[in-house]
Amino acid sequence: MNILDKIVIDKRKEVNLKKELIPIETYEQLPYFEASTTSLSKRLQASTTGIIAEFKRKSPSKSIINDKALVEDVAIGYEKAGVCGMSILTDEVYFGGSMDDLITAKEHCRLPLLRKEFIIDEYQIIEAKAIGADAILLIAAILTKTQIKQFSELAKSLNLDVLLEVHNAEELHKSIMPSLDMLGVNNRDLKTFDVSLETSKTLSQLIPDDFVKISESGISSIDAIKSLQPYGYKGFLIGENFMKTDNPGKAATTFIKELKE
Ligand SMILES: O=P(O)(O)OC[C@@H](O)[C@@H](O)c1c[nH]c2ccccc12
């Protein structure tokens, strides 16, 4: 069994358990549930750099990336660096993240926050809104077309932006629908962990221009970004390249400064 299948099985158990412990109505009463959101896709459209910087402690492919950095320091650092948004892993088992990380980031910066999670149930979308997320990720590889439609429409009704992630043409074909704001191409195959920026380049021509195009994973240089921009990419999701340093905010500052030159 590949790692993605395993993650989804565990996630199903986790969500079923949580549903029993915390009824959805509890989330609907939290203050952020009614609060307004900041649009990540609009920020990206208006930006010349388009960096979405991620907070990621570990991953199944790399194990520990950074177990010292505090999410509040990183949120403040990323905001100062001038990123367009911050992506926060909330999966605990495989990525060492938590919903508390997102809440903490929300308290320390005004950046649009993307909840990076393996969403398989509408419950997680209500939860995302309630903890202060501005955008959610939907992964085509683990969802049916019907789920993508239902989940993205629910997110839109809550004013959350939707980033739909694909890895191949088949996933892209089943996913294109008006309730999505951003289409992300993951350069990392979540089943094998192979990384290639060519994935973004080949799939770009199949993505209609009305979606904000984002290239995700394995981006570690200015040259990589410059090579992707001609393919229409407006957003670049970067995790490890910043998180592997002692000071991710500083790494993002240097990176963005250089990108602007
Ligand atoms: O650390 P990287 O290679 O810069 O990648 C960041 C981000 O794209 C990656 O964490 C990611 C992209 N899609 C995902 C889906 C689930 C978990 C993680 C991800």
The ligand as a Gaussian input file, in Angstrom:
#p B3LYP/6-31G(d) Opt

LIG

0 1
 O        8.652000      21.285000       1.250000
 P        8.411000      21.541000      -0.210000
 O        9.064000      20.537000      -1.102000
 O        8.758000      22.955000      -0.572000
 O        6.818000      21.362000      -0.453000
 C        5.867000      22.214000       0.149000
 C        4.434000      21.722000      -0.156000
 O        4.227000      21.850000      -1.528000
 C        4.222000      20.282000       0.298000
 O        4.391000      20.232000       1.668000
 C        2.864000      19.712000      -0.081000
 C        2.202000      19.919000      -1.250000
 N        1.020000      19.253000      -1.276000
 C        0.886000      18.580000      -0.121000
 C       -0.168000      17.778000       0.328000
 C       -0.057000      17.241000       1.587000
 C        1.056000      17.458000       2.377000
 C        2.125000      18.267000       1.945000
 C        2.024000      18.843000       0.689000

